[in-house]
């Protein structure tokens, strides 16, 4: 008789026991929906940038794309962090290279991390610390590994213990994109092209975020979790909607549905069960939310919004609905405070106008009563090969940074500075009655 292959939930129960994982075990801050917010935000409104840190593998795991290396950050991190300070920004989305720090179970190399984090602290910058950005250590292999959540939880706890002054975290960046590119589109990491590969990567990445957040909260029980997720939508020029596009527009919510214990549609539920998620795993995700003050970050690029033409080809639509309309769908679904956590364009000459359009969307959203807490131009410096989603090694510069790779300002840097000068003192929440404002810690409901 064949031995049953262990799933991630079997591994979690073996490692930590079953007692602490029944019922509503995770516990969001401010009640079940997690909408309470602390009063000590780093500034009235979180104007931020980020340093691009993606590190997936391509070519069947043989090549590691590390944007921190390719864009020169390892050698120029002090200069880069100084640019953040010089521009007047107080908040930085910053990702340490998980794949390079976590050398094996219980083994870590903190050499670069200690230097960079020390400089961030010295400059008084508030990091939103990104713990997993599209890749895992070689010894973990990829997102199909059911042991990933427990390995990542060990890393998350180690980071929280080593840098106890950090309060803001993005445990797993863009879970939906991670799972789709790795398990369904065949671009990164395991490079699978199947629904089962997608569902497996999805459940492991979401579980990693949940268990990782639990470990962070053990050491920082007032942690603030900024979940950065891609705001997606596909239009179609068909007289009758096609089932595959309808499903795609439902699946864009899947990562946050599982993370926030929001039951997906019956169609998506059957899709999950048909493609490898067990009923026990589904019940585990629906049991409750992770600890911490939860902020829903929505990343929006014009290329996130697509049009499927009658011949089946895909066209980038660039801002038909825009960040406002798409994010409104996410907000109405989850009712959590919002942050615009990423945006850019690859053309430096149109970047200032794109920045202004995104900012107008934020002002409109706040005017309509949605609590938008922050905005991020991503990234600080130009990127490499994101026009092919890092799949091809062309060494092509994408002119999307506030600064170029020589660390010279692009026009968008001055445009951002003008917004900071004009709006730097706006309040964190436009309508306080929409949220429970609390200074109490976001405690776990049960011990782990």
C-alpha positions as CSV (number, residue, x, y, z in Angstrom):
1,X,0.0,0.0,0.0
2,X,1.4,3.4,-1.0
3,X,2.3,5.8,1.9
4,X,0.1,8.9,2.0
5,X,2.1,12.0,1.2
6,X,2.1,14.5,4.0
7,X,0.5,17.9,3.4
8,X,1.5,21.2,4.9
9,X,-1.2,20.9,7.6
10,X,0.1,17.5,8.7
11,X,3.6,19.0,9.1
12,X,2.3,22.0,11.1
13,X,0.4,19.8,13.5
14,X,3.4,17.5,13.9
15,X,5.7,20.5,14.7
16,X,3.5,22.5,17.0
17,X,0.8,20.1,18.1
18,X,-2.9,20.2,17.2
19,X,-4.3,21.9,20.3
20,X,-3.5,25.5,19.3
21,X,-4.9,25.2,15.8
22,X,-8.6,24.5,16.2
23,X,-11.3,27.1,15.8
24,X,-10.7,30.8,15.6
25,X,-7.1,30.5,16.6
26,X,-5.4,33.4,14.8
27,X,-7.3,36.4,16.0
28,X,-7.2,39.7,14.2
29,X,-6.7,42.9,16.1
30,X,-9.8,45.0,17.0
31,X,-12.1,42.0,16.8
32,X,-12.5,39.4,14.2
33,X,-12.3,41.7,11.2
34,X,-9.0,43.2,12.4
35,X,-9.8,46.8,11.7
36,X,-8.4,48.3,14.9
37,X,-5.4,50.6,14.3
38,X,-2.7,51.8,16.6
39,X,-2.2,55.5,17.3
40,X,1.6,55.6,16.9
41,X,1.9,55.4,13.1
42,X,5.3,56.6,11.9
43,X,3.8,59.8,10.5
44,X,0.3,61.1,9.8
45,X,0.2,59.4,6.4
46,X,2.7,56.7,5.2
47,X,4.4,58.2,2.2
48,X,6.9,55.5,1.2
49,X,9.1,54.1,-1.5
50,X,10.6,50.6,-1.7
51,X,13.8,49.0,-2.8
52,X,13.2,46.3,-5.3
53,X,14.3,43.0,-3.8
54,X,12.8,40.2,-5.9
55,X,14.8,36.9,-6.0
56,X,12.9,34.1,-7.8
57,X,14.8,31.4,-9.7
58,X,14.4,30.8,-13.5
59,X,15.7,28.1,-15.9
60,X,14.4,25.3,-13.7
61,X,16.1,26.7,-10.6
62,X,19.5,27.0,-12.1
63,X,19.6,30.8,-12.2
64,X,18.7,33.1,-9.3
65,X,17.5,36.6,-10.1
66,X,18.4,38.9,-7.2
67,X,17.4,42.5,-7.9
68,X,19.3,43.7,-4.9
69,X,22.5,42.5,-6.5
70,X,21.6,43.3,-10.1
71,X,20.7,46.9,-9.2
72,X,23.7,47.4,-7.1
73,X,22.1,47.7,-3.7
74,X,24.5,45.4,-1.8
75,X,27.4,47.7,-2.7
76,X,25.5,51.0,-2.4
77,X,22.9,50.4,0.4
78,X,24.1,53.3,2.5
79,X,23.8,55.6,-0.5
80,X,20.3,54.2,-1.3
81,X,19.0,54.6,2.2
82,X,20.5,58.1,2.3
83,X,18.4,59.0,-0.8
84,X,15.2,57.9,1.0
85,X,16.1,60.2,3.9
86,X,17.1,63.1,1.5
87,X,13.8,62.9,-0.4
88,X,11.9,63.4,2.9
89,X,10.4,59.9,3.1
90,X,10.0,58.3,6.5
91,X,8.7,54.9,5.5
92,X,10.5,52.3,3.3
93,X,9.3,48.9,2.0
94,X,12.4,46.9,2.5
95,X,13.1,43.3,1.8
96,X,16.0,41.3,3.2
97,X,17.3,38.4,1.0
98,X,15.5,35.5,2.7
99,X,17.0,33.0,0.2
100,X,20.5,34.0,1.2
101,X,20.0,34.6,5.0
102,X,18.3,31.3,5.9
103,X,21.1,28.8,5.2
104,X,19.3,25.7,6.7
105,X,17.2,24.8,9.7
106,X,18.5,26.8,12.6
107,X,21.3,28.4,10.4
108,X,21.4,32.1,9.4
109,X,23.8,34.5,7.9
110,X,23.0,38.0,9.1
111,X,26.1,39.8,7.8
112,X,24.4,42.0,5.2
113,X,21.1,42.2,7.1
114,X,22.7,43.6,10.2
115,X,24.6,46.3,8.3
116,X,21.5,47.4,6.3
117,X,19.1,47.3,9.3
118,X,21.6,49.2,11.4
119,X,21.7,52.0,8.8
120,X,17.9,52.1,8.5
121,X,17.6,52.4,12.3
122,X,20.4,55.1,12.4
123,X,18.6,57.2,9.8
124,X,15.3,57.0,11.6
125,X,13.5,55.3,8.7
126,X,10.5,53.1,9.5
127,X,10.9,49.9,7.5
128,X,7.9,47.8,6.4
129,X,10.0,44.7,6.4
130,X,9.4,42.3,3.5
131,X,10.3,38.7,4.5
132,X,9.6,36.7,1.3
133,X,9.7,38.2,-2.1
134,X,9.0,35.7,-4.9
135,X,11.6,33.1,-3.9
136,X,12.8,30.7,-1.2
137,X,16.3,29.3,-0.2
138,X,17.7,26.7,-2.5
139,X,17.5,24.0,0.2
140,X,13.7,24.6,0.5
141,X,13.5,24.1,-3.3
142,X,10.2,25.9,-4.3
143,X,6.6,26.6,-3.4
144,X,5.5,23.0,-3.9
145,X,7.3,22.0,-0.7
146,X,4.8,21.3,2.1
147,X,7.5,22.1,4.7
148,X,7.8,25.7,3.4
149,X,5.4,27.2,6.0
150,X,7.3,25.8,9.0
151,X,10.8,26.7,7.5
152,X,9.6,30.2,6.8
153,X,8.0,30.5,10.3
154,X,11.5,29.8,11.8
155,X,12.9,32.6,9.7
156,X,10.2,35.1,10.6
157,X,10.7,34.4,14.3
158,X,14.4,34.8,13.9
159,X,14.0,38.2,12.2
160,X,11.5,39.4,14.9
161,X,13.9,38.4,17.7
162,X,17.0,39.9,16.0
163,X,15.3,43.3,15.2
164,X,12.8,43.8,18.0
165,X,12.5,47.5,17.1
166,X,10.7,46.6,13.8
167,X,6.9,46.8,14.0
168,X,5.7,46.8,10.4
169,X,6.0,43.6,8.2
170,X,4.9,42.2,4.9
171,X,5.4,38.5,5.6
172,X,4.9,37.2,2.0
173,X,4.8,39.7,-0.8
174,X,2.1,39.4,-3.5
175,X,1.0,35.8,-2.7
176,X,-1.3,35.7,-5.8
177,X,1.5,36.7,-8.2
178,X,4.0,34.3,-6.4
179,X,1.6,31.3,-6.8
180,X,0.5,32.1,-10.4
181,X,4.0,32.8,-11.8
182,X,5.5,29.7,-10.0
183,X,2.6,27.2,-10.3
184,X,0.5,28.2,-13.3
185,X,2.3,30.4,-15.7
186,X,5.6,28.5,-15.7
187,X,7.8,31.6,-15.2
188,X,9.6,31.2,-11.9
189,X,10.8,28.7,-9.3
190,X,9.0,25.3,-9.9
191,X,7.8,26.7,-13.3
192,X,4.7,24.5,-13.4
193,X,1.8,25.2,-15.7
194,X,-1.2,23.6,-13.9
195,X,-4.1,24.5,-11.7
196,X,-2.9,22.0,-9.1
197,X,0.6,23.6,-9.1
198,X,-1.1,27.0,-8.6
199,X,-3.3,25.8,-5.7
200,X,-0.4,24.0,-4.0
201,X,1.8,27.1,-4.3
202,X,-1.0,29.3,-3.1
203,X,-1.9,27.3,0.0
204,X,1.8,26.9,1.0
205,X,2.5,30.7,0.6
206,X,-0.6,31.7,2.5
207,X,0.1,29.2,5.3
208,X,3.6,30.6,5.4
209,X,2.3,34.1,5.9
210,X,-0.1,33.0,8.6
211,X,2.4,30.9,10.6
212,X,5.1,33.5,10.1
213,X,2.9,36.2,11.4
214,X,2.1,34.2,14.4
215,X,5.8,33.9,15.2
216,X,6.3,37.6,14.7
217,X,3.4,38.3,17.1
218,X,5.0,36.2,19.8
219,X,7.8,38.7,20.0
220,X,6.0,41.8,18.8
221,X,2.4,41.5,19.8
222,X,1.6,45.0,18.5
223,X,2.9,44.1,15.0
224,X,1.3,45.9,12.0
225,X,1.0,43.7,8.9
226,X,0.9,45.4,5.5
227,X,-0.2,42.7,3.2
228,X,1.0,43.8,-0.3
229,X,-1.1,42.1,-3.0
230,X,-1.5,42.8,-6.7
231,X,-4.7,44.5,-7.7
232,X,-5.7,42.7,-10.9
233,X,-8.5,42.7,-13.4
234,X,-9.0,41.2,-16.9
235,X,-11.6,42.7,-19.3
236,X,-12.8,40.9,-22.4
237,X,-14.2,42.0,-25.7
238,X,-16.6,39.1,-26.0
239,X,-20.4,39.4,-26.4
240,X,-20.7,36.6,-23.8
241,X,-18.3,36.4,-20.9
242,X,-16.0,33.4,-21.1
243,X,-15.7,31.0,-18.2
244,X,-11.9,31.1,-18.0
245,X,-11.8,34.9,-17.7
246,X,-14.7,34.9,-15.2
247,X,-12.7,32.4,-13.1
248,X,-9.5,34.4,-13.4
249,X,-11.3,37.5,-12.1
250,X,-12.5,35.4,-9.1
251,X,-9.1,33.8,-8.4
252,X,-7.4,37.2,-8.1
253,X,-9.1,37.3,-4.6
254,X,-8.0,33.9,-3.5
255,X,-4.8,34.7,-1.6
256,X,-6.6,37.3,0.5
257,X,-9.7,35.1,0.9
258,X,-7.5,32.4,2.5
259,X,-5.4,34.9,4.5
260,X,-8.4,36.7,5.9
261,X,-10.7,33.7,6.3
262,X,-13.2,35.0,3.8
263,X,-15.1,32.2,2.1
264,X,-14.6,32.3,-1.6
265,X,-17.5,31.5,-4.1
266,X,-18.7,28.0,-4.4
267,X,-17.1,27.8,-7.9
268,X,-13.7,28.7,-6.4
269,X,-14.3,26.3,-3.5
270,X,-14.9,23.4,-5.9
271,X,-11.8,24.5,-7.9
272,X,-9.7,24.3,-4.8
273,X,-10.9,20.8,-3.8
274,X,-10.5,19.6,-7.4
275,X,-6.9,20.8,-7.5
276,X,-5.4,19.4,-4.3
277,X,-6.7,21.4,-1.3
278,X,-8.2,19.0,1.3
279,X,-11.3,19.9,3.2
280,X,-9.3,19.9,6.4
281,X,-6.9,22.5,4.9
282,X,-9.8,24.6,3.7
283,X,-11.3,24.5,7.2
284,X,-7.9,25.5,8.7
285,X,-7.7,28.6,6.5
286,X,-11.3,29.6,7.3
287,X,-10.8,29.2,11.1
288,X,-9.6,32.7,11.6
289,X,-7.3,35.6,10.7
290,X,-3.6,36.1,11.5
291,X,-2.7,38.3,14.5
292,X,-1.6,41.9,14.2
293,X,-3.1,45.1,12.9
294,X,-4.0,44.2,9.3
295,X,-3.6,46.7,6.5
296,X,-4.6,45.6,3.0
297,X,-2.0,46.8,0.5
298,X,-2.9,46.9,-3.1
299,X,-0.2,47.1,-5.8
300,X,-1.3,48.6,-9.1
301,X,0.5,48.9,-12.4
302,X,-1.1,49.7,-15.7
303,X,0.0,46.2,-16.8
304,X,-2.1,44.6,-14.0
305,X,-5.2,45.5,-16.0
306,X,-5.6,43.6,-19.3
307,X,-8.1,43.2,-22.2
308,X,-8.7,39.9,-23.8
309,X,-9.5,40.5,-27.5
310,X,-11.8,38.5,-29.7
311,X,-8.9,36.6,-31.2
312,X,-7.8,35.5,-27.8
313,X,-4.7,37.7,-27.6
314,X,-4.1,39.9,-24.5
315,X,-3.6,43.6,-24.5
316,X,-2.4,45.8,-21.7
317,X,-5.2,48.2,-20.9
318,X,-3.3,50.8,-18.8
319,X,-5.8,52.4,-16.4
320,X,-9.3,51.6,-17.7
321,X,-10.6,51.0,-14.1
322,X,-7.4,52.1,-12.4
323,X,-6.3,51.7,-8.8
324,X,-9.4,53.4,-7.5
325,X,-12.1,51.1,-9.0
326,X,-10.1,47.9,-8.6
327,X,-9.1,48.5,-5.0
328,X,-12.6,49.5,-4.2
329,X,-13.7,46.0,-5.0
330,X,-11.0,44.6,-2.6
331,X,-12.0,47.1,0.1
332,X,-15.7,46.2,-0.1
333,X,-14.8,42.5,0.1
334,X,-12.5,42.7,3.2
335,X,-13.3,46.1,4.8
336,X,-9.7,46.7,5.9
337,X,-7.6,49.8,6.0
338,X,-5.9,50.3,2.6
339,X,-2.5,51.3,1.4
340,X,-1.3,51.8,-2.1
341,X,1.8,49.6,-1.8
342,X,3.3,49.7,-5.3
343,X,3.1,51.5,-8.6
344,X,5.4,52.7,-11.4
345,X,5.7,52.9,-15.2
346,X,8.7,51.9,-17.3
347,X,8.8,55.2,-19.2
348,X,10.6,57.9,-17.2
349,X,9.0,60.8,-19.1
350,X,5.5,59.8,-18.3
351,X,6.2,58.8,-14.7
352,X,5.3,62.2,-13.1
353,X,1.8,62.2,-14.7
354,X,1.3,58.5,-13.7
355,X,2.3,59.5,-10.1
356,X,-0.2,62.3,-10.1
357,X,-3.0,60.1,-11.4
358,X,-2.3,57.6,-8.7
359,X,-2.4,60.3,-6.0
360,X,-5.7,61.7,-7.3
361,X,-7.1,58.2,-7.0
362,X,-6.0,58.1,-3.4
363,X,-7.5,61.5,-2.6
364,X,-10.8,60.4,-4.2
365,X,-10.8,57.2,-2.3
366,X,-10.3,59.0,1.0
367,X,-13.0,61.5,0.1
368,X,-15.4,58.6,-0.5
369,X,-14.7,57.4,3.1
370,X,-12.3,54.6,2.5
371,X,-9.4,54.7,5.1
372,X,-6.3,54.9,2.8
373,X,-3.2,55.0,5.1
374,X,-0.3,55.2,2.7
375,X,1.2,55.5,-0.8
376,X,4.3,53.9,-2.3
377,X,6.2,54.7,-5.4
378,X,8.0,51.5,-6.2
379,X,10.9,51.6,-6.4
380,X,13.6,53.9,-5.2
381,X,16.0,53.1,-8.1
382,X,15.5,51.6,-11.6
383,X,14.9,47.9,-12.0
384,X,16.3,45.2,-14.4
385,X,14.3,43.0,-16.8
386,X,10.9,43.5,-15.2
387,X,9.5,44.0,-18.7
388,X,9.8,40.2,-19.1
389,X,8.9,39.5,-15.4
390,X,12.6,38.6,-14.8
391,X,12.1,35.5,-17.1
392,X,14.8,36.7,-19.6
393,X,18.3,37.8,-18.7
394,X,18.5,40.8,-21.0
395,X,20.0,43.2,-18.5
396,X,17.5,45.7,-19.8
397,X,17.0,48.8,-17.5
398,X,13.4,49.6,-16.6
399,X,13.3,53.4,-16.0
400,X,10.8,53.2,-13.2
401,X,12.8,54.5,-10.2
402,X,12.8,57.7,-8.4
403,X,16.5,57.5,-9.2
404,X,18.4,55.8,-12.0
405,X,21.0,53.2,-11.5
406,X,23.7,55.9,-11.2
407,X,21.5,57.3,-8.3
408,X,20.6,60.4,-10.2
409,X,17.1,61.7,-9.7
410,X,14.5,61.1,-12.4
411,X,11.7,63.7,-13.0
412,X,9.3,61.6,-10.9
413,X,11.5,62.3,-7.8
414,X,10.8,66.0,-8.0
415,X,7.1,65.3,-8.6
416,X,7.0,63.1,-5.5
417,X,8.7,65.8,-3.5
418,X,6.0,68.3,-4.6
419,X,3.3,65.9,-3.3
420,X,5.2,65.6,0.0
421,X,5.4,69.3,0.3
422,X,1.7,69.9,-0.4
423,X,0.2,66.9,1.4
424,X,2.8,65.9,4.0
425,X,0.6,66.7,6.9
426,X,-2.7,64.9,5.9
427,X,-4.2,62.8,8.6
428,X,-3.9,59.1,8.6
429,X,-7.6,58.4,8.5
430,X,-10.1,60.7,6.8
431,X,-13.1,59.5,8.9
432,X,-12.1,58.3,12.3
433,X,-15.5,56.8,12.9
434,X,-14.8,54.1,10.3
435,X,-12.2,52.5,12.5
436,X,-11.7,51.5,16.1
437,X,-8.6,53.5,17.1
438,X,-6.8,51.6,19.7
439,X,-3.3,51.6,21.4
440,X,-3.7,48.2,22.9
441,X,-1.5,45.4,21.5
442,X,-2.8,43.0,18.9
443,X,-2.6,39.9,21.2
444,X,-3.0,36.3,20.1
445,X,-6.2,34.6,21.3
446,X,-4.3,31.5,22.2
447,X,-0.8,30.6,23.0
448,X,1.3,29.0,20.2
